[in-house]
């Protein structure tokens, strides 16, 4: 039964982390009216394509440092493009105008300095896929029921 307690603790801790990230996201979005959440000057953005492979692949989460305001050619940045956010490498700079493109595409984005969120610093490999699964209501209810079953079995075995 000790193994069941460890499994239960791991599940609870992982959900506390995920629900905290969701809470930060909703607070930033609906109270501060920001499109993204920042925690300790970092924001996280899902990667939807393989344009920046092998550094960032579809399904990864890019951690972006939002407090650095200096950007150079070759820096990997996150910026608002259309209705979403994109992670690409700076190709050229002319004043406050930047061009950015991916490692695996020839599509060039022309952006202004004000559209840049920050520098992409880390990649959480395949975490977006796991994150999307874990916030699915069916999965949450299933895990809560599993937790309840483990607790119930643990209590009945102690008697």
C-alpha positions in Angstrom: 0.0 0.0 0.0 3.0 2.3 0.3 3.4 2.3 -3.5 -0.3 3.5 -3.8 0.4 6.4 -1.4 3.4 7.4 -3.5 1.4 7.2 -6.8 -1.4 9.3 -5.1 1.1 11.9 -4.0 2.7 12.2 -7.5 -0.8 12.6 -9.0 -1.8 15.3 -6.5 1.5 17.2 -6.9 1.3 17.1 -10.7 -2.3 18.4 -10.6 -1.3 21.2 -8.2 1.4 22.3 -10.6 -1.0 22.2 -13.7 -3.9 23.8 -11.9 -1.5 26.6 -10.7 -0.4 27.2 -14.2 -4.0 27.4 -15.4 -4.9 29.8 -12.5 -2.0 32.1 -13.5 -3.2 32.0 -17.1 -6.8 32.8 -16.3 -5.8 35.6 -13.8 -3.5 37.2 -16.4 -6.1 36.9 -19.1 -9.3 38.0 -17.3 -8.0 40.3 -14.6 -4.9 41.8 -16.2 -6.2 41.5 -19.8 -3.0 39.9 -21.1 -2.9 37.2 -23.8 -0.4 35.2 -21.8 0.7 34.4 -18.3 4.0 35.4 -16.7 5.5 33.7 -13.7 8.9 35.0 -12.4 9.3 36.9 -15.7 8.8 33.8 -17.8 5.8 33.0 -20.0 5.0 29.7 -21.7 3.9 29.2 -25.2 2.9 26.0 -27.0 4.7 25.1 -30.2 2.4 24.0 -33.0 4.8 23.2 -35.9 8.3 22.0 -36.6 9.5 25.3 -38.1 12.2 25.6 -35.4 13.1 22.0 -35.2 15.3 20.5 -33.7 15.3 23.1 -30.9 11.5 23.5 -30.7 9.2 20.8 -32.1 5.4 20.5 -32.3 4.0 19.7 -28.9 6.8 21.4 -27.0 6.3 24.3 -24.7 8.7 27.3 -25.1 9.6 29.1 -21.9 10.2 32.7 -22.8 12.0 35.3 -20.7 10.0 38.5 -20.9 12.2 41.0 -19.2 15.2 41.2 -21.7 14.6 44.0 -24.1 17.7 43.6 -26.3 17.6 41.3 -29.2 20.3 40.3 -31.7 20.4 38.5 -35.0 20.3 34.8 -34.2 18.2 35.1 -31.0 15.1 32.9 -30.8 12.2 35.1 -29.9 8.5 34.8 -29.3 6.3 37.5 -30.8 2.6 38.2 -31.6 1.8 37.4 -35.2 -1.8 37.6 -36.3 -4.0 36.2 -33.5 -1.3 33.9 -32.0 2.3 33.8 -30.8 5.2 32.4 -32.9 8.7 31.3 -31.9 11.3 32.1 -34.6 14.9 33.2 -35.0 15.8 36.8 -35.8 17.2 37.0 -39.3 17.8 40.8 -39.6 17.3 44.0 -37.7 16.7 47.5 -39.1 16.0 50.0 -36.3 12.9 48.7 -34.6 11.9 46.5 -37.6 12.8 42.8 -37.4 12.6 39.9 -39.7 12.3 36.4 -38.3 12.1 33.0 -39.8 12.3 29.3 -38.7 15.0 26.8 -39.2 12.9 24.7 -41.5 10.9 27.2 -43.5 11.5 30.1 -45.9 8.5 32.1 -44.6 9.8 35.4 -43.3 7.8 37.4 -40.8 8.3 41.2 -40.7 7.6 42.4 -37.1 7.9 45.5 -35.0 9.8 45.6 -31.7 6.6 46.1 -29.8 5.3 42.7 -31.0 8.1 40.8 -29.3 7.3 39.1 -26.0 10.8 38.0 -25.2 13.6 35.5 -25.8 12.8 31.8 -25.9 15.2 30.2 -23.3 14.0 26.6 -22.8 12.0 23.9 -24.4 9.8 21.6 -22.3 9.8 18.6 -24.7 6.3 17.2 -25.5 4.8 18.9 -22.5 2.0 20.6 -24.4 0.5 17.3 -25.4 0.6 16.0 -21.8 -0.8 19.4 -20.6 -3.7 19.2 -23.0 -4.5 15.6 -22.0 -4.3 16.4 -18.2 -6.7 19.4 -18.4 -9.3 17.4 -20.3 -12.4 17.3 -17.9 -12.8 13.5 -18.5 -9.2 12.9 -17.5 -9.6 15.1 -14.4 -12.7 13.3 -13.3 -11.2 9.9 -14.0 -8.1 10.7 -11.9 -10.1 12.1 -9.1 -12.2 8.9 -9.0 -9.0 6.9 -9.2 -7.6 8.9 -6.2 -10.9 8.3 -4.3 -10.7 4.6 -5.0 -7.0 4.4 -3.8 -7.9 6.3 -0.6 -11.0 4.1 0.0 -9.0 0.8 -0.5 -6.2 2.1 1.7 -8.6 3.0 4.5 -10.4 -0.4 4.3 -7.2 -2.3 4.3 -6.1 -0.6 7.5 -9.2 -1.8 9.4 
